């Protein structure tokens, strides 16, 4: 039976925090819907101390941001974007349009149709997370979305040059320096100056995530997201305390509410890791955030064997799962609930977050039980169609349809079938209005 050497915040504490965020977001969305750009501007001044005539950046402003980066900076962004674009294209190529004759004269098919407009949020208030531009904008463009709008908050009182460069290089059609709930609402609801989009994607803080959740239905969203989560599954053969501690804190630095969990079969590794975490917190430049996250939400679990680790890991359903054991393949073959897997000590979550090519917008709060992360398919609608080529096929399908409609009592539906049986099958079929089948089986 598993032993918890350290536990995180209780479910009640998390629920109280979520309730407060929910109420705040609900009021702000209502205000933006009622007052549009006026409310957006007031909120930008209030939360970001940022105001300007138009929040959309001009071509010259975008170029100025790019000019502030070194040649190596631009090459590094280009390298990362190439990896993301390549993998997104591979995913897109795997999605084929289909057309098949399922019965003589009956043709069914589907087409993968890009959405018309996507809104991509790029976090940047605390850290300029330019990688989120790669993950959202490039993926949308590979899917074929014709209009991609992006929003990112100001950083240190101005547009973040690296974020703006990444947005432009990724192919964004509109770039706004606007953050928080007001950015998500402006794209999702629309204002006189920002046309609404069809889907909202990208990570963000709890308020951004809640705004997306409340707008879901009016627009699509990539997924329901919460604070960044990481789970390290490790044993003494595949990992040591320093490596586990580094990888846990590397994600805990996202913010003070980011869960970081160690799951291991070794109590020695568990205690070594806890000691290394305290040591690293004395020297890590982002320790202020990482320490709060670790102390409030960090967990250390010692399981009896790999099978128990697998069971616990699937219950946790973490966003990021890093596996550093003697047999990482066991978890690849058997785990079912995770956002992304990072197998072996040679890789890590940061590679996935920044550069390797897989998407870093991933499910949190146990959403990995029913969805994967952002990918090219999120920007596509798989829409079906049908075509009947012969009179005989229409009449044959119509007879089955008529009898099935009668079972349900749908007379109008049944008459849609009956009129075609009369016209194309030359059968004397009564008009609708009776409960019994209108076409007898032969």
Residue pairs with C-beta under 8 A, 6 or more apart in sequence:
1 304
1 308
2 301
2 302
2 303
2 304
2 308
2 312
3 267
3 301
3 302
4 299
4 300
4 301
4 302
5 267
5 270
5 271
5 274
5 300
5 301
5 302
6 274
6 298
6 299
6 300
7 299
8 259
8 261
8 296
8 297
8 298
8 299
9 296
9 297
17 206
17 257
18 206
18 210
21 206
21 207
21 210
22 210
22 214
24 207
25 181
25 207
25 210
25 211
25 214
26 214
28 39
28 43
28 181
28 182
28 185
28 211
29 181
29 185
29 189
29 211
29 214
29 215
31 39
31 43
32 39
32 40
32 43
32 181
32 182
32 185
32 186
32 189
32 191
33 185
33 189
36 191
36 192
37 186
37 191
37 192
37 193
37 194
39 182
40 55
40 178
40 182
40 185
40 186
40 191
41 51
43 180
43 181
43 182
44 50
44 51
44 55
44 178
44 179
44 180
44 182
45 51
47 179
47 180
47 182
48 125
48 153
48 154
48 179
48 180
49 157
50 153
50 154
50 157
50 177
50 178
50 179
52 177
54 193
55 176
55 177
55 178
55 193
55 194
56 174
56 175
56 176
56 193
56 194
57 65
57 159
57 164
57 175
57 176
57 177
61 159
61 164
62 164
62 165
62 168
62 175
65 159
65 160
65 161
65 164
65 165
65 168
66 74
66 161
66 164
66 165
66 168
66 169
68 161
69 77
69 161
69 162
69 165
73 162
73 165
74 165
74 169
77 130
77 134
77 162
77 165
77 166
77 169
78 169
79 355
80 131
80 134
80 354
80 355
81 134
81 138
81 166
81 169
81 170
83 355
83 356
83 357
84 134
84 135
84 138
84 139
84 357
84 359
85 138
85 142
86 357
87 357
87 358
87 359
88 138
88 139
88 142
88 143
88 359
88 375
88 376
89 142
89 376
91 142
91 375
91 376
91 377
92 142
92 143
92 376
95 112
95 376
95 377
95 380
95 382
96 112
97 109
97 110
97 111
97 112
98 108
98 109
98 110
99 107
99 108
99 109
100 107
100 108
100 109
101 107
102 108
103 393
103 396
103 397
104 390
104 392
104 393
105 388
105 389
105 390
105 392
105 393
105 394
106 386
106 388
106 389
106 393
106 397
107 386
107 387
107 388
107 389
108 384
108 385
108 386
109 384
109 385
109 386
109 387
110 382
110 383
110 384
110 385
111 382
111 383
111 385
112 377
112 380
112 381
112 382
112 383
113 380
113 381
113 382
113 383
114 143
114 144
114 145
114 146
114 379
114 380
114 381
115 140
115 143
115 145
115 198
115 199
115 220
115 379
115 380
115 381
116 145
116 146
116 147
116 198
117 145
117 146
117 147
117 148
117 149
117 195
117 196
117 197
117 198
117 199
118 136
118 140
118 145
118 147
118 148
118 149
118 197
118 198
118 199
118 200
118 201
118 379
119 149
119 150
119 151
119 184
119 187
119 188
119 197
119 199
119 200
119 201
119 219
120 132
120 133
120 136
120 137
120 140
120 148
120 149
120 150
120 151
120 167
120 172
120 201
120 202
121 132
121 136
121 150
121 151
121 152
121 183
121 184
121 187
121 200
121 201
121 202
121 203
121 204
121 208
122 129
122 130
122 132
122 133
122 136
122 150
122 151
122 152
122 163
122 166
122 167
122 202
123 129
123 132
123 152
123 153
123 202
123 203
123 204
123 205
123 208
124 152
124 153
124 154
124 155
124 160
124 163
124 179
125 153
125 155
125 179
125 180
125 205
126 255
126 289
128 152
128 155
128 160
128 162
128 163
129 163
129 203
130 160
130 162
130 163
130 165
130 166
131 166
131 353
131 354
131 355
131 360
132 202
132 203
132 360
132 361
133 150
133 152
133 163
133 166
133 167
133 170
133 172
134 166
134 170
135 202
135 359
135 360
135 361
135 374
136 150
136 201
136 202
136 361
136 374
137 148
137 150
137 167
137 170
137 171
137 172
138 170
138 171
139 359
139 374
139 375
139 376
139 378
139 379
140 148
140 201
140 379
141 148
141 170
141 171
142 376
143 376
143 377
143 378
143 379
143 380
144 379
144 380
145 379
146 173
147 173
147 174
147 197
148 171
148 172
148 173
148 174
149 172
149 173
149 174
149 175
149 176
149 187
149 194
149 195
149 197
150 167
150 172
150 174
150 175
150 176
151 176
151 177
151 178
151 179
151 183
151 184
151 186
151 187
152 159
152 160
152 163
152 164
152 167
152 176
152 177
152 178
152 179
152 183
153 177
153 178
153 179
153 180
153 183
154 160
154 177
154 179
155 163
158 177
159 177
164 175
164 177
167 175
168 175
174 194
176 183
176 186
176 194
178 186
180 204
180 205
180 207
180 208
181 207
181 208
181 211
183 208
184 200
184 204
184 208
184 211
184 212
184 215
185 211
185 215
186 194
187 194
187 196
187 197
187 200
188 196
188 197
188 200
188 211
188 212
188 215
188 218
188 219
189 196
189 215
189 218
190 196
196 219
197 219
198 219
198 220
199 219
199 220
199 221
199 222
199 378
199 379
200 212
200 215
200 219
200 220
200 221
200 222
201 221
201 222
201 361
201 374
201 378
202 222
202 361
203 209
203 225
203 228
203 360
203 361
204 212
204 225
205 255
206 226
206 227
206 257
209 224
209 225
209 226
212 221
212 224
212 225
213 221
213 224
215 221
216 224
220 378
222 361
222 373
222 374
222 378
223 361
223 362
223 363
223 367
223 371
223 373
223 374
224 363
224 364
224 365
224 367
225 361
225 363
225 364
225 365
225 367
226 364
226 365
227 254
227 255
227 257
227 258
227 259
227 297
227 364
228 251
228 254
228 255
228 258
228 319
228 320
228 364
229 251
229 258
229 259
229 260
229 261
229 318
229 319
229 320
229 339
229 364
230 247
230 248
230 250
230 251
230 252
230 258
230 259
230 260
230 261
230 318
230 319
230 320
230 321
230 322
230 349
231 261
231 263
231 313
231 316
231 318
231 320
231 321
231 322
231 338
232 239
232 244
232 247
232 248
232 260
232 261
232 262
232 263
232 322
232 324
233 263
233 264
233 309
233 313
233 321
233 322
233 323
233 324
233 325
233 331
234 244
234 262
234 263
234 264
234 266
234 269
234 323
234 324
234 325
235 264
235 265
235 266
235 269
235 324
235 325
235 326
236 266
236 268
236 269
237 325
237 326
238 323
238 324
238 325
238 326
238 328
238 344
238 345
239 264
239 269
239 324
239 325
239 345
240 269
240 272
241 269
241 272
241 273
241 275
241 276
242 276
243 324
243 345
244 262
244 264
244 269
244 272
244 273
244 276
244 324
245 273
245 274
245 276
245 277
245 279
245 280
246 276
246 280
247 322
247 348
247 349
248 260
248 261
248 262
248 273
248 277
248 294
248 298
249 260
249 277
249 280
249 281
249 284
249 290
249 294
250 348
250 349
250 350
251 258
251 260
251 320
251 349
252 258
252 260
252 289
252 290
252 293
252 294
252 297
252 298
253 284
253 286
253 287
253 289
253 290
253 293
254 289
254 293
255 289
255 293
256 289
256 292
256 293
256 296
257 292
257 293
257 296
257 297
258 289
258 293
258 297
259 293
259 297
259 298
259 299
259 318
260 293
260 294
260 297
260 298
260 299
261 298
261 299
261 300
261 301
261 316
261 318
262 270
262 273
262 299
262 300
262 301
263 301
263 303
263 309
263 312
263 313
263 316
264 270
264 273
264 300
264 301
264 302
264 303
264 309
265 302
265 303
265 304
265 305
265 306
265 309
266 302
267 302
270 300
270 302
273 300
274 300
277 294
277 298
280 287
281 287
281 290
281 291
281 294
284 290
301 312
303 309
303 312
306 325
306 327
306 330
310 330
310 331
310 334
310 335
313 321
313 331
313 335
313 337
313 338
314 335
314 336
314 337
315 337
316 337
316 366
317 337
317 338
317 363
317 366
317 367
317 368
317 369
318 338
318 339
318 368
319 338
319 339
319 340
319 362
319 363
319 364
319 368
320 338
320 339
320 340
320 342
320 349
320 352
320 362
321 331
321 335
321 338
321 339
321 340
321 341
321 342
322 342
322 347
322 348
322 349
323 331
323 332
323 341
323 342
323 343
323 344
324 344
324 345
325 331
328 343
328 344
329 343
331 341
331 343
332 341
332 343
335 341
337 366
337 368
337 369
338 368
339 362
339 363
339 364
339 368
339 372
339 373
340 349
340 352
340 358
340 360
340 362
340 373
342 348
342 349
342 351
342 352
347 356
352 358
352 360
353 360
354 360
359 373
359 374
359 375
360 373
361 373
361 374
362 368
362 372
362 373
362 374
363 371
363 372
363 373
388 394
388 397
391 424
391 425
392 424
392 425
394 420
394 424
394 425
395 420
395 421
395 424
395 425
395 426
395 427
396 425
397 417
398 417
398 418
398 420
398 421
398 424
398 425
398 439
399 417
399 421
399 425
399 439
399 441
401 413
401 414
401 416
401 417
402 414
402 417
402 418
402 421
402 429
402 437
402 438
402 439
403 437
403 438
403 439
403 441
405 411
405 413
405 414
405 417
406 414
406 434
406 435
406 436
406 437
406 438
407 437
409 435
411 432
411 433
411 434
412 432
414 432
414 438
415 431
415 432
417 439
418 429
418 430
418 431
418 432
418 438
418 439
421 427
421 429
421 439
422 428
422 429
427 439
429 438
429 439
430 438
432 438
